[in-house]
Amino acid sequence: MIDLDALAQAAACLDPLPASVVRLAAVVASGDPDLGAISEIVSFDQALTAGMLRAANSSWSASRTPVTTVRDAIVRLGAAAVLSMALDVNVRGRMERAVPEYGLAEGDLWRHSVAASLAGELLQRRARAEVPPEAVAASLLHDVGKLLMARFLDDELLVSMHRAHDEGGLSRMAAEAEILGVHHGELGALVAQDWGLPEGIVVGIAYHHDPDSCDATVAYAVHLADCVAKVVVPGEADHDDVEGFAHSMEHLGLSADDYDAICIAVGDRFSDVTRRFE
């Protein structure tokens, strides 16, 4: 078992997000995002403004006319994508680190997170259920708990977790909960809370491996976004919860053809997005 009090203290000691990003998250998650308020927040962030304009004028955005203003870029990309980009700018450095405890080399976690964020965007558009805009940001951050959890994993705990999965038949998430007393979804939710992010993002992160436990659309969307990312990013394909996958598909009203189309579209966009960071 891990010292849960030490975990909570470590989560609280992480560098906070800029106040502007927290404010942007609150506006986007409000249910009726105010374009003027979003434009005002973004306009004072040079890096985010530049990234938004590049994205709005990229090939995948299919813009027929050049996008030259922040307001037009927000309209083109959508509030959910703008929030995801703002978070990415501020957490990318942390998420590019290697996490060998989870078998992740440098950059692996960030690439997986980007693919999940792109999947979250497409699910918001294609799902027959109404997917809240904060699902995109939650998809980007769904594995942030792994960064913190890894600090507390020693060789003995890792061996026990692998044995519980390989020999005990537990899913990786269940093995974490069994051996450690907490899983990375719960820990990631704690981080999101300490960052002051909206409840929808917290819920999406906390239950992304077990959406049935909360029956929240945001959690089902993040679960599927995670599944898509595991298909799209080389070396990440790993489905150990067929029943949970089926429940998420049913809840969002998606068919197998829908899922395949989303995987293909995310793969195309993922290549375009990651090339911009090379």
C-alpha positions in Angstrom: 0.0 0.0 0.0 1.1 3.6 -0.7 1.0 6.3 1.9 -2.2 8.1 0.7 -1.6 11.1 2.8 1.8 11.5 1.2 0.2 11.2 -2.2 -2.3 13.9 -1.4 0.4 16.2 -0.1 2.4 15.6 -3.3 -0.6 16.5 -5.4 -1.1 19.7 -3.6 2.5 20.7 -4.0 2.5 20.4 -7.9 3.0 23.7 -9.7 -0.4 25.3 -10.2 -1.9 26.1 -13.5 -2.0 29.8 -14.5 -5.1 31.6 -13.3 -6.1 32.4 -16.9 -6.2 28.7 -17.8 -8.4 27.9 -14.7 -10.7 30.8 -15.6 -10.9 29.6 -19.2 -11.8 26.1 -18.0 -14.6 27.5 -15.9 -16.0 29.5 -18.8 -15.9 26.5 -21.2 -17.5 24.2 -18.7 -20.3 26.6 -17.9 -22.6 25.0 -20.4 -22.9 28.3 -22.4 -19.4 29.4 -23.2 -19.1 33.2 -23.8 -17.1 33.9 -26.9 -16.2 37.3 -25.7 -14.8 36.0 -22.4 -12.8 33.3 -24.1 -11.4 35.7 -26.6 -10.3 38.1 -23.8 -8.6 35.3 -21.9 -6.8 33.9 -24.9 -5.7 37.3 -26.3 -3.3 37.9 -23.4 -1.5 34.5 -23.9 0.9 34.9 -26.9 1.9 31.2 -27.1 -1.8 30.1 -27.0 -2.8 32.7 -29.6 -0.1 31.6 -32.0 -0.9 28.0 -31.6 -4.6 28.6 -32.1 -4.0 30.6 -35.3 -1.7 27.8 -36.6 -4.4 25.2 -35.8 -7.2 27.2 -37.3 -5.3 27.6 -40.6 -4.0 24.0 -40.7 -5.0 21.5 -43.4 -7.3 19.5 -41.1 -9.3 22.5 -40.1 -10.5 22.8 -43.8 -10.7 26.6 -43.5 -11.4 28.1 -47.0 -10.3 31.6 -45.9 -7.3 32.6 -43.7 -8.1 32.9 -40.0 -6.3 36.0 -38.7 -8.1 36.9 -35.4 -8.4 35.1 -32.0 -12.2 35.4 -32.2 -12.4 33.7 -35.6 -10.0 31.0 -34.5 -12.2 30.2 -31.5 -15.2 30.0 -33.7 -13.4 27.7 -36.1 -11.9 25.4 -33.5 -14.6 25.4 -30.8 -14.3 26.3 -27.2 -13.5 22.7 -26.1 -10.5 22.5 -28.4 -9.2 25.9 -27.3 -9.3 24.8 -23.6 -7.4 21.6 -24.5 -4.8 23.7 -26.3 -4.4 26.0 -23.3 -3.9 23.0 -21.0 -1.5 21.4 -23.4 0.7 24.5 -23.5 0.9 24.5 -19.7 1.3 20.7 -19.0 3.2 19.5 -22.1 6.6 19.8 -20.4 5.5 17.6 -17.5 3.8 15.0 -19.7 6.8 14.6 -22.1 8.8 13.0 -19.3 9.6 9.3 -19.3 7.5 7.3 -16.9 9.3 3.9 -16.9 7.2 2.6 -14.1 4.4 2.5 -16.6 6.6 1.4 -19.5 6.5 4.9 -21.0 9.5 6.4 -22.7 10.1 10.1 -23.1 7.2 11.7 -25.0 5.0 8.6 -24.9 2.5 10.0 -22.3 2.2 13.3 -24.1 1.6 11.6 -27.5 -1.1 9.3 -26.0 -2.7 12.3 -24.3 -2.8 14.4 -27.5 -4.4 11.5 -29.4 -7.0 11.1 -26.6 -7.7 14.9 -26.7 -8.3 14.7 -30.5 -10.6 11.7 -30.0 -12.5 13.7 -27.4 -13.1 16.4 -29.9 -14.5 14.0 -32.5 -16.6 12.2 -29.9 -18.2 15.5 -29.0 -19.2 16.0 -32.6 -20.2 12.4 -33.6 -21.7 10.9 -30.4 -25.5 10.8 -30.4 -25.4 11.6 -26.7 -24.6 15.1 -25.7 -20.9 15.1 -24.7 -20.0 18.1 -22.5 -17.1 20.3 -23.8 -14.9 19.6 -20.8 -14.6 16.0 -22.0 -11.8 17.2 -24.4 -9.7 18.6 -21.6 -10.4 15.6 -19.4 -9.3 13.4 -22.2 -6.0 15.3 -22.5 -5.4 15.0 -18.7 -6.8 11.5 -18.0 -3.4 10.0 -17.3 -1.9 12.9 -15.4 -2.1 10.8 -12.2 0.6 8.4 -13.6 3.1 11.2 -13.3 2.5 11.5 -9.5 1.9 7.8 -8.9 5.3 6.9 -10.5 7.1 8.8 -7.8 5.9 6.3 -5.1 6.3 3.1 -7.0 9.3 0.9 -6.0 10.4 -2.4 -7.5 8.4 -4.4 -5.0 5.1 -2.6 -5.7 5.7 -2.9 -9.4 6.3 -6.6 -9.3 3.1 -7.1 -7.2 1.1 -5.0 -9.7 2.4 -7.0 -12.7 1.7 -10.3 -10.9 -1.9 -9.2 -10.1 -2.4 -8.3 -13.7 -0.6 -11.2 -15.4 -1.4 -14.0 -13.0 -4.3 -12.7 -11.1 -6.3 -11.7 -14.1 -7.0 -8.2 -12.9 -7.1 -5.2 -15.3 -4.2 -2.8 -14.9 -6.5 -0.3 -13.1 -7.9 -3.0 -10.8 -4.3 -4.1 -10.0 -3.4 -0.6 -9.0 -6.4 -0.3 -6.7 -5.8 -3.7 -5.2 -2.1 -3.3 -4.5 -1.8 0.4 -3.9 -5.2 1.3 -2.4 -5.7 4.0 -5.1 -5.5 4.1 -8.9 -4.1 6.7 -11.2 -7.5 8.0 -12.2 -8.4 8.9 -8.6 -5.0 10.5 -8.2 -5.3 12.4 -11.4 -8.7 13.7 -10.3 -7.1 14.9 -7.0 -4.5 16.8 -9.1 -7.2 18.4 -11.2 -9.1 19.5 -8.1 -5.9 21.0 -6.7 -5.5 22.9 -10.0 -9.0 24.3 -9.5 -10.4 22.7 -12.7 -14.2 22.2 -13.1 -16.0 19.2 -11.7 -16.7 17.8 -15.1 -13.0 17.5 -15.8 -12.4 15.9 -12.4 -15.1 13.3 -12.9 -13.9 12.5 -16.4 -10.4 11.8 -15.1 -11.4 9.9 -12.0 -13.7 7.5 -13.8 -12.1 7.1 -17.2 -11.5 3.4 -16.6 -14.8 2.7 -14.9 -17.5 5.1 -16.2 -20.3 2.8 -15.1 -19.4 3.7 -11.5 -20.6 7.3 -12.0 -22.8 7.0 -15.1 -21.6 10.4 -16.3 -21.4 11.0 -20.1 -18.0 12.8 -19.6 -16.5 9.7 -18.1 -17.8 7.4 -20.9 -16.4 9.9 -23.5 -12.9 10.0 -21.8 -13.0 6.2 -21.6 -13.6 5.9 -25.3 -11.0 8.6 -26.1 -8.5 6.6 -24.2 -9.4 3.5 -26.2 -9.0 5.4 -29.5 -5.6 6.8 -28.4 -4.4 3.3 -27.6 -5.3 2.3 -31.2 -3.8 5.4 -32.8 -0.5 5.7 -31.0 2.0 2.9 -31.9 2.7 0.5 -29.0 -0.4 1.7 -27.0 -2.9 -0.9 -28.2 -4.2 -2.6 -25.1 -7.8 -3.3 -24.4 -8.4 -5.3 -21.2 -12.0 -4.2 -20.5 -14.2 -5.3 -23.4 -17.4 -5.0 -21.4 -16.6 -1.4 -20.3 -15.8 -0.5 -23.9 -19.2 -1.9 -25.0 -21.0 0.1 -22.3 -19.3 3.4 -23.4 -20.2 2.8 -27.0 -23.8 2.1 -26.1 -24.0 5.2 -23.8 -22.7 7.5 -26.4 -24.8 5.9 -29.2 -21.9 4.9 -31.4 -21.6 2.0 -33.8 -18.5 0.0 -34.7 -18.4 1.9 -38.0 -18.5 5.2 -36.0 -15.6 4.0 -33.8 -13.5 2.9 -36.8 -14.1 6.2 -38.5 -13.1 8.2 -35.4 -9.9 6.1 -35.1 -9.0 6.9 -38.7 -9.7 10.6 -38.4 -7.8 10.9 -35.2 -4.8 9.1 -36.8 -4.8 11.6 -39.6 -5.1 14.6 -37.3 -2.6 13.2 -34.8 0.1 13.1 -37.5 -0.6 16.7 -38.4 -0.6 17.9 -34.8 2.6 16.1 -33.7 4.5 17.3 -36.8 4.0 20.9 -35.6 6.0 20.1 -32.5 8.9 18.4 -34.2 
